[in-house]
């Protein structure tokens, strides 16, 4: 059986925009991915490790444990053997308390890639390939999260291209989610249910050859 680890934030956790509720597994893109891979005949399990507010490597001054680098190697060790690690992070690097640009956010993905490749997995287990996904372009935030993401749409300009460059440099696979769907019509940052579905379908086509 192929095990795929999704290491991500609230866009993948499935938060329902402008609420604190969560879409069900079959509605979230990782669930859409797993179900469609199974329908296509793949023996696969998608493991979700998606934390609301997770950054690439920065801390959240209000909530602990949001630094994506902390504990990553242990997660690889826990879930090995893995056929693929999927990283979809970056959006929270542009919260209003961080003064970062797209290049800085993407550069820190290299630390996550390095951590995965040097995780203390058991002898003989494979070092998994990595798929870096660029999140859809952030729009001007609306609703309850507007203060938290004030100015994010300006700071994050160029993020997809910056992540693509890191993927090439680190010899990772790359996927631009923004080519499949924009961000939520409700809050401008997350994904609506239909957008999860479209992203899951597109990733099914992209990931199936990677685990064949």
Secondary structure in CASP SS format (residue, H / E / C, confidence):
PFRMAT SS
TARGET T0000
AUTHOR 0000-0000-0000
METHOD secondary structure of the structure
MODEL  1
X C 1.00
X E 1.00
X E 1.00
X E 1.00
X E 1.00
X E 1.00
X E 1.00
X E 1.00
X C 1.00
X H 1.00
X H 1.00
X H 1.00
X H 1.00
X C 1.00
X E 1.00
X C 1.00
X C 1.00
X C 1.00
X C 1.00
X C 1.00
X C 1.00
X E 1.00
X C 1.00
X C 1.00
X C 1.00
X C 1.00
X C 1.00
X C 1.00
X H 1.00
X H 1.00
X H 1.00
X H 1.00
X H 1.00
X H 1.00
X H 1.00
X H 1.00
X H 1.00
X H 1.00
X H 1.00
X C 1.00
X C 1.00
X C 1.00
X C 1.00
X E 1.00
X E 1.00
X E 1.00
X E 1.00
X E 1.00
X E 1.00
X E 1.00
X C 1.00
X C 1.00
X C 1.00
X C 1.00
X C 1.00
X C 1.00
X C 1.00
X C 1.00
X C 1.00
X C 1.00
X C 1.00
X C 1.00
X C 1.00
X C 1.00
X C 1.00
X C 1.00
X C 1.00
X C 1.00
X C 1.00
X C 1.00
X C 1.00
X H 1.00
X H 1.00
X H 1.00
X H 1.00
X H 1.00
X H 1.00
X H 1.00
X H 1.00
X C 1.00
X C 1.00
X C 1.00
X C 1.00
X E 1.00
X E 1.00
X E 1.00
X E 1.00
X E 1.00
X C 1.00
X C 1.00
X H 1.00
X H 1.00
X H 1.00
X H 1.00
X C 1.00
X C 1.00
X C 1.00
X C 1.00
X C 1.00
X C 1.00
X C 1.00
X H 1.00
X H 1.00
X H 1.00
X H 1.00
X H 1.00
X H 1.00
X C 1.00
X H 1.00
X H 1.00
X H 1.00
X H 1.00
X H 1.00
X H 1.00
X H 1.00
X H 1.00
X H 1.00
X C 1.00
X C 1.00
X C 1.00
X C 1.00
X C 1.00
X C 1.00
X C 1.00
X C 1.00
X C 1.00
X C 1.00
X C 1.00
X E 1.00
X E 1.00
X E 1.00
X E 1.00
X E 1.00
X E 1.00
X C 1.00
X C 1.00
X C 1.00
X C 1.00
X C 1.00
X C 1.00
X C 1.00
X C 1.00
X H 1.00
X H 1.00
X H 1.00
X C 1.00
X C 1.00
X C 1.00
X C 1.00
X C 1.00
X C 1.00
X H 1.00
X H 1.00
X H 1.00
X H 1.00
X C 1.00
X C 1.00
X C 1.00
X H 1.00
X H 1.00
X H 1.00
X H 1.00
X H 1.00
X H 1.00
X H 1.00
X H 1.00
X H 1.00
X H 1.00
X H 1.00
X H 1.00
X C 1.00
X C 1.00
X E 1.00
X E 1.00
X E 1.00
X E 1.00
X H 1.00
X H 1.00
X H 1.00
X C 1.00
X C 1.00
X C 1.00
X C 1.00
X C 1.00
X C 1.00
X C 1.00
X C 1.00
X C 1.00
X C 1.00
X C 1.00
X C 1.00
X C 1.00
X H 1.00
X H 1.00
X H 1.00
X H 1.00
X H 1.00
X H 1.00
X H 1.00
X H 1.00
X H 1.00
X H 1.00
X H 1.00
X H 1.00
X H 1.00
X H 1.00
X H 1.00
X H 1.00
X C 1.00
X C 1.00
X C 1.00
X C 1.00
END
